[in-house]
Amino acid sequence: MKPRIGLLCSGGDSPGMNAAIRAVVRTALYLGYEPVGIYKGYEGLIEGQMQLLTASSVSGIIQRGGTILGAGRSPRFLFPEGRQKAYENLQSWNIQKLIVIGGDGTFKGADTFLQEHPDLQILGLPGTIDNDLYGTDLTIGFDTAVNIAMEAVDRLRDTAAAMGRLFLVEVMGRDAGFIALHTAVASGAEAVLVPETPTDFEAIVRILEQGWQRQKTSAIIIVAEGDEAGGALKAAEELQKRFPRYEIRATILGHIQRGGSPTATDRILASKLGAAAVERLHEGASGAMVGVQRDEITLTPFSKAVKAHSPLNPLLLRLVEILSL
Ligand code: F6P
């Protein structure tokens, strides 16, 4: 009987997860394993929703958003009884090696699971649009989310300029401002509000005033959903009081950022990481996230990957300020 590798996606889906699934399945087959798809994350593992996958199970999915395995958060996996059931299902399917694709919640779950069952071997792939994991320069889905947000802001810029308005655009990022900062630089926004830095409305008013003086026809401010201002709607109210010259509108991009076809960057990243995860499992690695740093594949223990994310690039923060002149 061939050895098996189980595979699941957990937490929020992200574009590129399908490319990662394809890479895991095909590399597993290449190395002589039987890949087993586990549906709906840890919940599906508890329920035993699993199926053997073949090379053709993953045909035609590299360009598709979402995940063919389904994703989701499992409250039952937070408890020992749920994890015990999950372990029993892995045993009955003869699976000892597991790859989990997701973000910090996924890796915390995997870490606890491994402590209880050290006979298992688990590796993680960073699948989240937020880019908020330590130990990888990029997470799968981030580039696509930034591109979607940038395109949306380009459209908003047209109507903002036509109507002479200020738009506040809220992007995802509960705890991290990566999507907001990268979108701001890519779309030439006047300012960006992120959870990592204090929000200074006075400074924003100075930037808006300066633009107004040189007869700028519009202004765009990108707001990360986790910023202390409390999102784009609240920030818009606050700014309207302090800077009544512009008529203000707020737009919340929401889950639109999580859907659609992944960019080439995300497909390539997912393919590289998916293949590397299988190879490293094959070599005996466990308990870590497989990431990419300076173009090198690296392993970061789960406990470290979830502790804190890397800081925002100060150069990009400064660029938003300098280029908003
Ligand atoms: O972690 C990814 C993410 O998309 C965050 O940016 C966002 O805050 C959250 O998930 C939304 O979660 P849900 O899909 O459960 O509403």
Boltz pocket constraint, residues with backbone or C-beta under 6 A from the ligand:
constraints:
  - pocket:
      binder: B
      contacts: [[A, 12], [A, 13], [A, 103], [A, 128], [A, 129], [A, 130], [A, 172], [A, 173], [A, 174], [A, 225], [A, 258]]
      max_distance: 6.0
